[in-house]
Amino acid sequence: MVANADASPPSTWVELASLPNLGRVPVFAIAVDPVNDHAVIAGGGQGGLYRSADGGATWTQAQRGSAAVLSIAFSPFNPSLVLAGTRDAGALMSTDGGVKWSAVAGLEGRQVRAFGFARTMIVAGTDHGVYASDTGATWTSLGLSTSSIDAIAVAAVNPPVRLVAGGDSGPSGTVPLWTSADAGATWTALKPAISGTIITRIAAGPLPPNATVRPLVLGTNTGLFISQDNGTTFTSLSSGALLPSTDYTQVGFTAAHFDRFYVASDGGGGESGGIWATGDSGQHFSSLRPPLQSVTALAVSGDEQPILYVATFRPSDHAVFLWSYHDTGGTPQQPVGVTPTASGARPHSAQPSGFDLLKWLSSAQAPYIALGVIALAVLVLALVSQIRSRRR
């Protein structure tokens, strides 16, 4: 059973159509148009960009490619502008909402892992520092070129633009985090008390009422943190009973609420992944109980009751799934009549097949199981014989 987001019942997980020719590689990037919650773009783990105009009911390949797509972002100031970053093949740009794409200049050969948008500039985090562009078409280095940048956020969208960037610890053993208060002309290292060795995600939320500083939510490979002072200090959100101490690779704010956001984790391939929501800046979290715990991509629509678009991955068989979840505030419900199966594969039958029986008979455990069955039968016959002898 596959549905689209428009048919989603309240607070219920709905399985979406699979990407064409998806293969068995995780989907690392998905994005939703900020003004049209049914226009969705997803990136293939083996390359290519796919677009849906109906909330994931159907997908069309918009751009071919062989490099994994690592990031996709719509401009919040111009929703027709979409950027996609790849592994070792630079970035692509669309000016029509993702229908047509073209390669950008200045990022050739780069791993482009994250984008951030200010009103007067666009920034990208890459394996060789931060890059900037006026329109998205041409990029130039903005510094930190000897650092591998995994996450970047725009903390102040109006001039003077404030940026926050984070990366890998490298040989120093400390988590690199930098800020710039002059649109990247200069960078200052921050040394907040956070755990982990990799900064996997930084997200800036909307401005609180009568405030001048946006909240920053930062994920590392071991925890989740929030800052209310442009990254000078951070408070842990994943300590104690709030959230598990795991890697947090996805963060998405709602469009109008500075204190409402979603975080997700793939659990490092284990069982500690999932999606959690908060409506009070992380003082409390609730699990949205996704059908599979390993969440590899997350997008949050701009609605007051947003639609979440989610990619999950099942490590046991490399099965990839896409889901939508219309968060109306109710208790999360599992998909109706859906058994997660590998992309493009038929649902598993509950009835054993002749091939399954042959596999069992040829297995190494079959002789031992047969001996056990025979021994049990002998005991039962002996017991029956004894009972009959007592009745005589």
C-alpha positions as CSV (number, residue, x, y, z in Angstrom):
1,M,0.0,0.0,0.0
2,V,1.6,3.3,-1.1
3,A,-0.1,6.7,-0.6
4,N,0.8,10.3,-0.9
5,A,1.1,13.0,1.6
6,D,-2.3,14.5,0.6
7,A,-4.1,11.3,1.7
8,S,-2.1,11.1,5.0
9,P,-4.4,10.6,8.0
10,P,-3.5,12.7,11.0
11,S,-0.3,11.7,12.9
12,T,0.0,8.5,10.9
13,W,3.0,7.2,9.0
14,V,2.4,6.6,5.3
15,E,4.7,4.7,3.0
16,L,5.5,6.6,-0.2
17,A,6.6,5.3,-3.6
18,S,10.2,4.2,-4.0
19,L,12.6,6.2,-6.1
20,P,13.1,4.7,-9.6
21,N,16.3,2.6,-9.8
22,L,17.1,3.3,-6.2
23,G,19.2,0.3,-5.4
24,R,20.3,-0.7,-1.9
25,V,22.1,2.6,-0.9
26,P,20.6,5.0,1.7
27,V,18.9,8.2,0.7
28,F,20.9,11.0,2.4
29,A,19.0,14.0,1.2
30,I,15.4,15.1,0.9
31,A,13.8,18.5,0.7
32,V,10.4,20.0,0.5
33,D,9.3,23.3,-1.1
34,P,8.7,25.9,1.6
35,V,5.5,27.1,0.0
36,N,4.2,23.9,-1.6
37,D,4.3,20.9,0.8
38,H,3.7,18.4,-2.1
39,A,6.7,19.4,-4.1
40,V,9.5,17.2,-2.9
41,I,13.0,16.5,-4.1
42,A,15.1,13.5,-3.1
43,G,18.7,12.5,-3.9
44,G,19.8,9.0,-4.8
45,G,22.5,7.4,-2.7
46,Q,24.0,6.2,-6.0
47,G,23.4,9.5,-7.8
48,G,20.6,11.3,-9.5
49,L,17.9,13.7,-8.4
50,Y,14.2,12.8,-8.2
51,R,11.2,15.1,-8.0
52,S,7.6,14.5,-6.9
53,A,4.8,17.0,-7.4
54,D,2.2,14.9,-5.5
55,G,3.8,14.4,-2.1
56,G,5.7,11.2,-2.9
57,A,3.0,9.3,-4.7
58,T,5.1,9.3,-7.9
59,W,8.7,10.3,-8.7
60,T,10.3,11.5,-11.8
61,Q,14.0,11.5,-12.4
62,A,15.0,15.2,-12.9
63,Q,18.7,14.8,-13.2
64,R,21.0,11.8,-13.9
65,G,24.2,11.3,-12.0
66,S,26.6,8.8,-10.6
67,A,27.8,10.7,-7.5
68,A,25.8,10.3,-4.2
69,V,23.7,13.3,-3.3
70,L,24.6,14.5,0.2
71,S,22.4,17.6,0.6
72,I,19.4,19.4,-1.0
73,A,18.1,22.8,0.0
74,F,15.4,25.2,-1.2
75,S,16.1,28.9,-0.7
76,P,13.6,30.2,1.9
77,F,13.8,33.6,0.1
78,N,13.2,32.3,-3.4
79,P,11.6,28.8,-3.4
80,S,12.3,28.4,-7.2
81,L,16.0,28.2,-6.3
82,V,17.1,24.7,-5.2
83,L,20.7,23.5,-4.6
84,A,22.0,19.9,-4.4
85,G,25.4,18.9,-3.2
86,T,27.2,15.7,-4.2
87,R,30.1,13.6,-3.1
88,D,33.2,14.6,-5.1
89,A,31.2,16.0,-8.0
90,G,30.4,19.5,-6.8
91,A,26.9,21.0,-6.8
92,L,23.8,21.4,-9.0
93,M,21.3,24.2,-9.2
94,S,17.7,24.5,-10.3
95,T,15.9,27.8,-10.9
96,D,12.5,26.3,-11.5
97,G,11.8,24.4,-8.3
98,G,13.8,21.3,-9.2
99,V,12.4,20.5,-12.7
100,K,15.7,21.2,-14.6
101,W,19.2,21.2,-13.2
102,S,22.6,22.5,-14.2
103,A,26.1,22.2,-12.7
104,V,27.5,25.2,-10.8
105,A,30.9,26.7,-11.3
106,G,33.6,26.8,-8.6
107,L,32.7,23.6,-6.7
108,E,34.1,21.0,-9.2
109,G,35.4,17.9,-7.4
110,R,34.2,19.0,-4.0
111,Q,32.1,17.2,-1.5
112,V,29.2,19.6,-0.8
113,R,27.6,18.6,2.4
114,A,25.4,21.5,3.5
115,F,23.9,24.9,2.4
116,G,22.9,28.0,4.2
117,F,20.9,31.0,2.9
118,A,21.1,34.7,3.9
119,R,19.3,37.5,2.1
120,T,22.4,38.6,0.2
121,M,24.4,35.4,-0.1
122,I,24.4,31.6,-0.1
123,V,27.1,29.5,1.7
124,A,28.1,25.9,1.3
125,G,30.1,23.6,3.6
126,T,32.6,21.4,1.7
127,D,35.5,19.0,2.3
128,H,37.8,22.1,1.6
129,G,36.2,24.8,3.8
130,V,33.3,27.2,3.2
131,Y,32.3,28.6,-0.2
132,A,29.9,31.5,-1.0
133,S,27.8,32.6,-3.9
134,D,25.5,35.5,-4.7
135,T,23.1,33.5,-6.9
136,G,24.1,29.9,-6.6
137,A,25.6,29.7,-10.1
138,T,29.2,30.7,-9.3
139,W,31.1,29.9,-6.1
140,T,34.3,31.2,-4.4
141,S,36.2,30.1,-1.3
142,L,35.2,31.9,1.9
143,G,37.9,30.5,4.1
144,L,38.6,27.5,6.4
145,S,40.0,25.8,3.2
146,T,42.2,23.4,5.3
147,S,39.2,22.2,7.2
148,S,36.5,19.6,6.3
149,I,33.2,21.3,6.9
150,D,30.2,19.0,7.6
151,A,27.6,21.5,8.7
152,I,26.9,25.2,8.3
153,A,24.1,27.6,9.3
154,V,23.2,31.2,8.9
155,A,22.6,32.7,12.3
156,A,21.8,36.2,11.1
157,V,20.3,36.5,7.6
158,N,20.6,40.3,7.3
159,P,23.9,42.2,7.0
160,P,26.1,41.8,8.8
161,V,25.6,38.1,8.0
162,R,26.6,35.8,10.9
163,L,27.7,32.2,10.0
164,V,28.4,29.1,12.1
165,A,30.3,26.2,10.7
166,G,31.5,22.8,12.1
167,G,33.5,19.9,10.9
168,D,35.6,16.8,11.8
169,S,37.9,16.8,14.8
170,G,40.9,15.5,12.9
171,P,44.2,14.8,14.7
172,S,43.6,17.6,17.3
173,G,40.9,15.6,19.1
174,T,38.7,18.7,19.6
175,V,35.4,19.4,17.7
176,P,36.0,22.2,15.3
177,L,33.4,25.0,15.4
178,W,33.8,28.4,13.9
179,T,31.7,31.6,13.7
180,S,31.9,34.6,11.5
181,A,30.2,37.9,12.2
182,D,31.2,39.5,8.9
183,A,29.8,37.2,6.2
184,G,32.9,35.0,6.2
185,A,35.6,37.7,5.9
186,T,37.1,36.5,9.2
187,W,36.5,33.4,11.3
188,T,36.8,32.8,15.1
189,A,37.1,29.4,16.6
190,L,34.6,28.5,19.3
191,K,35.3,26.0,22.0
192,P,32.0,25.1,23.5
193,A,31.6,22.2,26.0
194,I,30.1,19.6,23.7
195,S,30.8,15.9,23.2
196,G,31.6,14.1,20.0
197,T,34.3,14.2,17.3
198,I,32.1,15.3,14.3
199,I,29.6,18.0,14.0
200,T,27.0,16.4,11.8
201,R,24.3,19.2,11.6
202,I,23.7,22.8,12.6
203,A,20.3,24.4,12.2
204,A,19.2,28.0,12.9
205,G,15.6,28.5,13.9
206,P,13.3,31.5,13.5
207,L,13.9,34.6,15.6
208,P,12.0,34.6,18.9
209,P,9.6,37.5,19.5
210,N,11.4,40.7,20.4
211,A,14.8,39.0,20.1
212,T,17.9,39.4,17.9
213,V,19.5,36.0,18.3
214,R,18.3,32.8,16.6
215,P,18.4,29.5,18.4
216,L,21.1,27.1,17.1
217,V,20.6,23.4,17.4
218,L,23.8,21.3,16.8
219,G,24.1,17.6,16.4
220,T,27.3,15.6,16.8
221,N,28.1,11.9,16.5
222,T,27.3,11.5,20.2
223,G,24.7,14.0,21.1
224,L,22.4,17.0,20.6
225,F,22.9,20.6,21.9
226,I,21.2,24.0,21.7
227,S,22.7,27.5,21.9
228,Q,20.9,30.8,22.6
229,D,23.9,33.0,22.2
230,N,25.2,32.5,18.7
231,G,27.2,29.4,19.6
232,T,29.2,30.8,22.5
233,T,27.7,28.3,24.9
234,F,25.6,25.1,24.3
235,T,23.3,23.1,26.6
236,S,23.0,19.4,26.1
237,L,19.6,18.1,25.1
238,S,20.6,14.4,25.0
239,S,21.7,13.9,28.5
240,G,19.6,12.1,31.1
241,A,16.2,10.9,30.1
242,L,15.5,13.5,27.4
243,L,17.1,11.7,24.4
244,P,19.5,8.9,23.7
245,S,23.2,9.7,23.4
246,T,23.6,8.9,19.7
247,D,24.4,10.6,16.5
248,Y,22.0,13.3,15.4
249,T,22.3,13.9,11.7
250,Q,19.0,15.7,11.0
251,V,17.4,18.8,12.4
252,G,14.4,20.7,11.1
253,F,12.6,23.7,12.5
254,T,9.0,24.6,11.8
255,A,8.7,27.8,9.7
256,A,7.1,30.0,12.3
257,H,8.1,28.7,15.7
258,F,11.6,29.2,17.3
259,D,10.9,26.6,19.9
260,R,9.5,23.8,17.8
261,F,11.8,21.5,15.9
262,Y,12.4,17.9,14.9
263,V,15.6,15.9,15.3
264,A,16.5,12.5,13.8
265,S,19.2,9.9,14.0
266,D,20.2,6.8,12.1
267,G,21.4,5.3,15.3
268,G,24.8,4.5,13.8
269,G,23.2,1.4,12.3
270,G,22.0,0.3,15.8
271,E,18.7,0.5,17.6
272,S,19.1,4.0,19.0
273,G,17.9,5.9,15.9
274,G,14.5,7.6,15.4
275,I,12.7,10.9,15.2
276,W,11.8,13.2,18.1
277,A,9.8,16.4,18.3
278,T,9.8,19.3,20.8
279,G,7.6,22.3,21.2
280,D,9.5,24.0,24.0
281,S,13.1,24.4,22.8
282,G,14.1,20.9,23.9
283,Q,12.9,20.9,27.5
284,H,10.7,17.9,26.5
285,F,10.8,15.5,23.6
286,S,8.3,13.0,22.2
287,S,9.2,10.1,19.9
288,L,7.3,10.0,16.6
289,R,8.0,6.3,16.4
290,P,8.9,5.9,12.7
291,P,8.3,2.5,11.2
292,L,12.1,1.9,11.0
293,Q,14.6,3.5,13.5
294,S,17.5,4.2,11.1
295,V,16.5,7.7,9.7
296,T,18.9,8.9,7.0
297,A,17.1,12.0,5.7
298,L,14.4,14.4,7.0
299,A,12.5,17.4,5.5
300,V,9.9,19.5,7.3
301,S,7.3,21.4,5.4
302,G,6.4,25.1,6.1
303,D,2.9,24.4,7.4
304,E,1.6,25.1,10.9
305,Q,0.9,21.4,11.2
306,P,3.9,20.3,9.0
307,I,4.3,17.2,6.8
308,L,7.5,15.4,7.5
309,Y,9.3,13.6,4.6
310,V,11.6,10.9,5.9
311,A,14.0,8.3,4.4
312,T,14.9,5.2,6.4
313,F,17.3,2.4,5.9
314,R,17.2,-1.2,7.2
315,P,20.8,-2.4,7.6
316,S,19.9,-6.1,7.7
317,D,18.9,-6.2,4.0
318,H,19.8,-2.7,2.8
319,A,16.1,-1.9,2.2
320,V,15.3,1.8,1.6
321,F,11.9,3.3,2.4
322,L,10.4,6.8,2.0
323,W,7.6,8.0,4.4
324,S,5.4,11.0,5.1
325,Y,4.0,11.9,8.5
326,H,1.4,14.7,9.0
327,D,2.1,15.9,12.5
328,T,-1.2,17.1,13.9
329,G,-0.1,16.6,17.5
330,G,-1.8,13.2,18.0
331,T,-0.3,9.9,19.1
332,P,1.9,8.5,16.3
333,Q,0.2,5.7,14.4
334,Q,2.0,3.0,12.4
335,P,1.2,2.5,8.7
336,V,-2.1,0.8,8.0
337,G,-1.6,-2.4,6.1
338,V,2.0,-1.8,5.3
339,T,4.8,-4.3,5.9
340,P,8.2,-2.6,5.2
341,T,9.9,-4.4,2.3
342,A,13.0,-3.7,0.2
343,S,12.5,-1.1,-2.5
344,G,11.2,-2.7,-5.6
345,A,10.8,-6.1,-4.0
346,R,7.5,-8.0,-3.4
347,P,6.1,-8.2,0.1
348,H,7.3,-11.3,1.9
349,S,4.7,-14.1,2.0
350,A,3.7,-15.4,5.3
351,Q,3.3,-18.9,3.9
352,P,6.5,-21.1,3.6
353,S,7.5,-22.0,0.1
354,G,8.9,-25.3,-1.2
355,F,12.3,-23.5,-1.6
356,D,12.2,-22.5,2.1
357,L,11.6,-26.2,3.0
358,L,14.5,-27.3,0.9
359,K,16.8,-24.7,2.5
360,W,15.7,-26.0,5.9
361,L,16.3,-29.6,5.0
362,S,19.8,-28.8,3.7
363,S,20.8,-26.7,6.7
364,A,23.5,-27.7,9.2
365,Q,20.9,-27.7,12.0
366,A,18.5,-30.1,10.3
367,P,20.0,-33.4,11.6
368,Y,20.0,-32.2,15.2
369,I,16.5,-31.0,15.0
370,A,15.4,-34.3,13.5
371,L,17.2,-36.3,16.4
372,G,15.4,-34.1,18.9
373,V,12.0,-34.8,17.3
374,I,12.7,-38.5,17.3
375,A,13.7,-38.5,21.0
376,L,10.6,-36.6,21.9
377,A,8.5,-39.1,20.0
378,V,10.1,-42.0,21.9
379,L,9.4,-40.3,25.2
380,V,5.8,-39.7,24.3
381,L,5.3,-43.4,23.2
382,A,6.9,-44.6,26.4
383,L,4.6,-42.3,28.5
384,V,1.5,-43.5,26.6
385,S,2.6,-47.2,27.1
386,Q,3.0,-46.6,30.9
387,I,-0.4,-44.9,31.2
388,R,-2.0,-47.8,29.3
389,S,-0.3,-50.4,31.5
390,R,-1.6,-48.6,34.6
391,R,-5.2,-48.8,33.2
392,R,-5.0,-52.5,32.8
